[in-house]
C-alpha cells in the first residue's frame, strides 16, 4: 500500500481528548447526553458525519464536472446513528443531498448512485452498515 495521505489521531476514549499528530485538531470528546454522558464535547459519530458529508460532496462535484454538470449548489448532510443491536451498537447512516432543480430526476439519481459507488466513506461502509442516500 502506498497512500497519498495518512491522517493520524490519538484518543483514549469517548470522554477524553482527540488530537491529530499535526496538532490541527485538538478537541474534548464526551459521551452524548442520549447515552448518559454530559454531551460537553464532540463524539466519534459527529466526526464520521462531518467527514462523510465533506467527502461525498467533493466526490459528487468531481463526478458532476466530468459529466459537464453544475453541482456547486449541492449540500450534503450526513446523519450517523448508533443503533442498539443486543448488547452492542451498530452504525447506520442517512446521506441527505440537496440537489438544485436542474439535477433532479434521473440525472440526479444517476449522479448520486455514481457518487455513492465512488466515495471512499461509502465504499468503506458498504455491506457493513445501513446507508440510505436521499435526494432532497
N, C-alpha and C positions, 0 to 999 in steps of 0.2 A: 504494500500500500504506500502510495506517495501522495499524501494530502496536499491540497493547495493552501489550506488554512486549518489551524487547530486552535480551538478556544480551550482555555484551561481555567477551571474554577475549583475552589475548595470550600467545603462546608462540613460542619459536624452534626447537622440535623435541622429539623424544622423550626426549632427555637434557638437558632444560632445565627452567626453571620455567614454570608456567602461573599467570597472575594475572588475576583479574577486575578490571574498571575500578573497582568499588566497594570492592575490597580484601577482600571477604568470603572469597574463595578465593585462596590463595597456596600452591601445592604444588610439590614437586620431582617431575618426571617421570623415568622411567627405562625403558629397553628391558627387556621381560620376559626372565627367565633363559632361557626356552624359545626365545628368538630371539637368544641370545648376549649379552644385556645383564646388568647387575648385579641387576636386579629391585629395586633400592633406591629405589623411588619408584612412583608411580602411572603408569598408561598410559591412552591415549585410549579403549581398549576398556572399561576399568573405568568411566570416566565415562559412556560411552554406555549400558552395562548399568545403572548406578545411575539415570541419568535416565529410561531407558525403563521400568524396573521401577516407579519412583515415578509416572510419568505414566500408565502402563497401569493401575495400582492405583487412582489417583484417578479416571480416566475410568470404570473398572468400577464403582466405588462410586456415582458420579453417575448412571450409567445404571440401576443397581440401584434407587437411590432413586426414580427416575422410574417404575419398574415396581413400586414398593412391595415391594421385596425387601431383605432384610438382608444386606449384604455386608461388614460390619465385621470379620469374622474371616478375610478373604481376604488371602493373602500372594502376592506376585508375585516370582519370581526370574528375572532375565534373564541368559542366558548369551550373551555376544557373542564370537565366534571369528574369528580371522584364518585364512583357508583359502588355501593356496598355489594359485595359478592361473597356471602357467607362470612367467614372470619377475616376476610381481606377486602381490598378495594380494587376495582378496575377503573381504567380511564375511559372516557367517552368524549367525543368532540362534535361540535357543530360549527361549520365554517359558513358564515353568512356574508355573501358577496353582494354589495350594492352595485348593480350594473346600470350604466346610463341607458337611456331609451334605445339608442342605436345598437346596443349589444344585447338586447332582449331577444327572446325567441330561440330559434335553432342555432344562430350564430353564437349567442351567449352560452347556450348549453354545451356546444362543442368546445368552446374556449375553456369553460370550467372543467370539462372532462379531461382535456389535454393538460391543463394546469395541475389537476389533482393527480394525474398519471406521472407528472414530471417533478413536482415539488418534493425536495428531499424529506421534509417533515411528513408529507402524505405518504411517500414511499416507505419511510421508516416505520410508520404505524400501520400500514396496510396489512390486514389479516390479524392484527394484534388487538385493536380496539375498534369500537363502533365509531364511524365517522360519517356524518351527513353533510353534504355540500348543498347549500340553499341559495338560490339567486333571489335577490330582493329588489 
